[in-house]
Amino acid sequence: MTRQATDDSRPRAGADATGRAAPDGHTADEAARFGSSPFYIAFARALRQRGMRPELLCEPADPCARRLLAEYGAMFVADRSVAVPPVCVFQNEDEVSRFQRQAGSRAADFDGVKVELQPAVLDALLAAREDARREGLDITPRGGAEAARRDFADTVRLWESRVRPALAHWLEAGRVSAEDAERIGSLASGEQVARILELESCGCFFSKDFSKSILQSVAAPGASQHLALLAFDVVEFTDARVRSILARHGWFQTVRSDLPHFTYLGVREEELPGLGLRLAYHGEHVFWVPDLGDEGD
């Protein structure tokens, strides 16, 4: 369904995700607020400390880039003992493979399931698991090997598992025309993400149950933290004791409403506000999400 994007499909600086020039007015105001938010300031500082240029990862004038960074960007302020992607969204398998080789990886056996992450990340996970087991608990992968390392094709497949049913649902509901549904299905991934977010702004949500944004159900192609080898989906995510153990070892929930998903940031919890992250709550779950300055929980 989704055509793989090429380098030519990247949004240009000052353009939206479809390549159109960003309009003045409300969009410009949003870009200014985003660029001066606690998170973007911390994001830019963290990347510069790594010798990277933040404007190449996320141009505040691009609303789609802003949204993706707001949803998944916590990983970019991780401790410098780990590598972070050189792009906000990988465009193809070659880019993902190149980054994963450069970042390095190591695998461990979790009761017959191969779990592969960046070396420092895996060490922290194994240490957390040892602590959990000493307390009569465990930390295990949810969904097999896909709980940790993924490739670009995995993110496309998971994305399409939401897009196909949602298009059929909204077509049947009369909210999307057959022509538009067919066109959306044939778009390159970057353009498709932008169009779906437009539909969601009108209430046509693309999550599994059509009740929330697709970005709170599955990552956009190329945007998943699993591609960075910095994320792990946990079976025991409902146990507050397990969440506390993971936090002691630098693992936090950072993707709102994705309850099994934990991100390795490698810092103490009290350091997170200084990294531009803020608390958000989902029931008893605590998420550390980008602080954009003008959002509530």
C-alpha positions as CSV (number, residue, x, y, z in Angstrom):
1,M,0.0,0.0,0.0
2,T,2.5,2.6,1.1
3,R,5.2,3.4,-1.4
4,Q,8.7,3.6,0.1
5,A,9.8,7.2,0.2
6,T,13.0,8.3,-1.6
7,D,15.3,11.1,-0.6
8,D,13.4,13.4,-3.0
9,S,10.3,13.0,-0.9
10,R,11.8,14.6,2.2
11,P,10.1,17.7,3.3
12,R,12.1,20.9,2.5
13,A,13.0,23.3,5.2
14,G,10.0,25.7,5.6
15,A,7.6,23.3,3.9
16,D,5.0,20.9,5.2
17,A,5.2,17.2,4.8
18,T,3.7,17.3,1.3
19,G,6.5,19.7,0.1
20,R,4.2,22.7,0.0
21,A,5.5,26.0,1.4
22,A,4.2,26.5,4.9
23,P,1.6,29.2,5.1
24,D,1.9,32.3,7.2
25,G,-0.2,33.1,10.3
26,H,-1.4,30.3,12.5
27,T,1.2,27.8,11.2
28,A,4.0,30.4,11.7
29,D,2.8,31.0,15.3
30,E,2.8,27.3,16.0
31,A,6.3,26.9,14.6
32,A,7.6,29.8,16.8
33,R,6.0,28.3,19.9
34,F,7.4,24.9,19.1
35,G,10.9,26.3,18.4
36,S,10.9,28.1,21.8
37,S,9.4,25.2,23.8
38,P,11.4,23.6,26.6
39,F,11.7,20.4,24.7
40,Y,12.9,21.8,21.4
41,I,15.5,23.9,23.3
42,A,16.7,20.7,25.1
43,F,16.6,18.7,21.8
44,A,18.7,21.3,20.0
45,R,21.2,21.5,22.8
46,A,21.5,17.7,23.1
47,L,22.1,17.3,19.3
48,R,24.7,20.1,19.2
49,Q,26.6,18.4,22.0
50,R,26.7,15.3,19.7
51,G,28.0,17.5,16.8
52,M,24.6,17.3,15.0
53,R,22.4,20.0,13.5
54,P,18.9,20.0,15.0
55,E,17.4,21.9,12.1
56,L,18.3,19.0,9.8
57,L,16.3,16.6,12.0
58,C,13.2,18.7,12.6
59,E,12.3,22.0,10.9
60,P,9.8,23.8,13.2
61,A,8.0,25.2,10.2
62,D,7.1,21.6,9.1
63,P,3.9,20.7,11.0
64,C,4.3,17.0,10.3
65,A,7.9,16.9,11.6
66,R,6.8,18.8,14.7
67,R,4.1,16.2,15.4
68,L,6.4,13.2,14.9
69,L,9.0,14.8,17.2
70,A,6.4,15.5,19.8
71,E,5.3,11.9,19.7
72,Y,8.6,10.0,19.5
73,G,11.3,12.7,20.1
74,A,12.2,11.8,23.7
75,M,14.8,9.4,22.5
76,F,16.9,12.3,21.1
77,V,17.7,13.6,24.6
78,A,19.0,10.2,25.8
79,D,22.3,9.9,27.5
80,R,25.3,10.3,25.3
81,S,26.4,6.7,26.0
82,V,24.0,5.7,23.3
83,A,23.6,6.8,19.7
84,V,20.5,8.6,18.4
85,P,19.4,8.7,14.7
86,P,20.7,11.3,12.4
87,V,17.2,11.9,11.1
88,C,13.8,12.3,12.6
89,V,12.4,9.8,10.1
90,F,14.3,7.2,8.3
91,Q,13.4,7.1,4.6
92,N,14.3,3.5,3.6
93,E,16.0,0.3,4.7
94,D,19.5,1.4,3.7
95,E,19.3,4.4,6.1
96,V,18.1,2.2,9.0
97,S,20.8,-0.5,8.3
98,R,23.5,2.1,8.1
99,F,22.5,3.7,11.4
100,Q,22.1,0.3,13.2
101,R,25.6,-0.8,12.1
102,Q,27.2,2.5,13.3
103,A,25.3,2.4,16.6
104,G,26.3,-1.2,17.2
105,S,24.1,-3.9,18.7
106,R,24.2,-6.9,21.0
107,A,21.8,-9.7,21.5
108,A,20.6,-11.7,24.5
109,D,18.4,-14.7,24.8
110,F,15.2,-14.0,26.8
111,D,13.8,-17.5,27.3
112,G,14.1,-18.4,23.6
113,V,13.4,-14.9,22.2
114,K,16.3,-12.9,20.7
115,V,16.4,-9.4,22.1
116,E,18.7,-7.1,20.2
117,L,19.6,-3.5,21.3
118,Q,22.5,-1.1,21.5
119,P,25.1,-2.6,23.8
120,A,24.6,-0.1,26.7
121,V,20.8,-0.3,26.3
122,L,20.9,-4.1,26.5
123,D,23.2,-4.0,29.6
124,A,20.7,-1.7,31.3
125,L,17.8,-4.0,30.4
126,L,19.6,-7.1,31.6
127,A,20.5,-5.4,34.9
128,A,16.8,-4.4,35.4
129,R,15.8,-8.0,34.7
130,E,18.2,-9.3,37.3
131,D,16.7,-6.8,39.9
132,A,13.2,-7.9,38.9
133,R,14.0,-11.6,39.3
134,R,15.5,-10.9,42.8
135,E,12.1,-9.6,43.7
136,G,10.3,-12.6,42.3
137,L,9.3,-10.6,39.1
138,D,10.4,-10.7,35.5
139,I,10.8,-8.5,32.5
140,T,10.1,-10.2,29.2
141,P,9.6,-9.2,25.5
142,R,6.1,-8.6,24.3
143,G,5.6,-9.8,20.7
144,G,8.7,-11.8,20.3
145,A,11.9,-10.4,18.8
146,E,10.0,-7.4,17.4
147,A,9.8,-6.2,21.0
148,A,13.3,-4.7,20.5
149,R,15.1,-4.3,17.2
150,R,13.0,-3.6,14.1
151,D,13.8,-2.9,10.5
152,F,12.2,-0.4,8.1
153,A,9.9,-3.0,6.6
154,D,8.5,-3.8,10.0
155,T,7.4,-0.2,10.5
156,V,5.8,-0.1,7.1
157,R,3.9,-3.4,7.8
158,L,2.7,-2.2,11.2
159,W,1.6,1.2,9.8
160,E,-0.4,-0.5,7.0
161,S,-2.0,-2.8,9.6
162,R,-3.7,0.4,10.9
163,V,-4.1,2.3,7.6
164,R,-5.9,-0.4,5.6
165,P,-8.7,-1.1,8.1
166,A,-9.2,2.6,8.9
167,L,-9.6,3.6,5.3
168,A,-12.2,0.9,4.8
169,H,-13.9,2.0,8.0
170,W,-14.1,5.7,7.1
171,L,-15.1,4.8,3.5
172,E,-18.0,2.8,4.7
173,A,-18.9,5.6,7.1
174,G,-19.0,8.1,4.2
175,R,-16.2,10.2,5.7
176,V,-13.7,9.4,2.9
177,S,-14.5,9.0,-0.8
178,A,-13.4,5.9,-2.7
179,E,-11.2,8.1,-4.9
180,D,-9.5,9.7,-1.8
181,A,-9.1,6.3,-0.1
182,E,-7.4,4.9,-3.2
183,R,-5.1,8.0,-3.6
184,I,-4.1,7.9,0.1
185,G,-3.2,4.2,-0.2
186,S,-0.9,4.9,-3.1
187,L,1.0,7.8,-1.6
188,A,4.6,7.7,-0.6
189,S,5.0,7.3,3.2
190,G,5.8,10.9,4.1
191,E,2.9,12.2,2.1
192,Q,0.6,9.6,3.4
193,V,1.4,10.4,7.0
194,A,0.7,14.0,6.4
195,R,-2.7,13.3,4.7
196,I,-3.8,10.9,7.5
197,L,-2.9,13.5,10.1
198,E,-5.1,16.0,8.2
199,L,-8.0,13.5,8.3
200,E,-7.5,12.9,12.0
201,S,-7.7,16.7,12.6
202,C,-11.3,16.3,11.3
203,G,-12.1,13.3,13.6
204,C,-11.3,10.4,11.3
205,F,-8.8,8.6,13.5
206,F,-6.7,5.8,12.2
207,S,-5.8,3.9,15.4
208,K,-6.9,0.3,15.8
209,D,-10.2,1.2,17.3
210,F,-10.6,4.5,15.4
211,S,-10.7,6.4,18.7
212,K,-7.3,8.1,18.8
213,S,-4.5,9.2,16.6
214,I,-2.7,6.5,14.6
215,L,0.6,7.9,16.1
216,Q,-0.6,6.7,19.5
217,S,-1.2,3.3,18.1
218,V,1.8,2.7,15.8
219,A,4.8,4.7,14.7
220,A,4.9,6.3,11.3
221,P,7.2,4.4,8.8
222,G,10.8,5.1,9.7
223,A,10.0,7.0,12.9
224,S,9.9,4.1,15.4
225,Q,12.2,4.2,18.4
226,H,12.7,0.5,17.8
227,L,14.7,1.3,14.7
228,A,17.2,3.2,16.9
229,L,17.6,0.1,19.1
230,L,16.5,2.2,22.1
231,A,13.0,0.7,22.8
232,F,11.6,-2.4,24.3
233,D,8.0,-3.6,24.6
234,V,7.4,-5.3,28.0
235,V,4.9,-8.0,28.9
236,E,4.8,-6.9,32.5
237,F,4.0,-3.3,31.8
238,T,0.9,-3.3,34.1
239,D,3.1,-4.0,37.2
240,A,4.1,-0.8,39.0
241,R,7.0,-2.6,40.6
242,V,8.4,-3.6,37.2
243,R,8.0,0.0,35.9
244,S,9.8,1.3,39.0
245,I,12.7,-1.1,38.4
246,L,13.0,-0.2,34.8
247,A,13.0,3.5,35.7
248,R,15.9,2.9,38.1
249,H,17.9,1.6,35.1
250,G,17.0,4.5,32.8
251,W,13.9,3.0,31.1
252,F,10.8,5.2,30.9
253,Q,7.4,5.2,29.1
254,T,7.7,8.1,26.6
255,V,5.1,7.4,23.9
256,R,1.7,8.4,25.3
257,S,-0.9,5.6,25.4
258,D,1.6,2.9,24.1
259,L,1.6,1.2,27.5
260,P,4.0,-1.7,26.8
261,H,6.6,0.6,25.2
262,F,9.6,1.7,27.2
263,T,12.4,4.0,25.9
264,Y,16.0,3.9,27.2
265,L,17.1,7.4,28.2
266,G,19.9,6.3,30.5
267,V,19.4,9.1,33.1
268,R,17.8,9.4,36.5
269,E,14.1,10.3,36.6
270,E,14.8,13.6,38.4
271,E,16.9,14.7,35.4
272,L,14.1,14.4,32.9
273,P,12.5,17.8,33.4
274,G,15.9,19.3,32.6
275,L,15.9,17.4,29.3
276,G,12.7,19.1,28.2
277,L,10.3,16.3,29.2
278,R,7.2,16.6,31.4
279,L,4.9,14.2,33.2
280,A,1.7,13.0,31.5
281,Y,-0.6,10.5,33.0
282,H,-2.7,7.6,31.6
283,G,-4.4,6.0,34.6
284,E,-1.6,4.9,36.9
285,H,1.0,5.0,34.2
286,V,3.4,7.9,34.1
287,F,4.7,9.1,30.8
288,W,7.7,11.4,30.2
289,V,6.8,13.3,27.0
290,P,8.2,16.3,25.2
291,D,7.3,19.6,27.0
292,L,5.9,21.8,24.3
293,G,5.0,24.5,26.7
294,D,1.3,24.9,25.9
295,E,-0.1,21.4,26.4
296,G,-1.8,19.8,29.4
297,D,-1.8,16.2,30.4
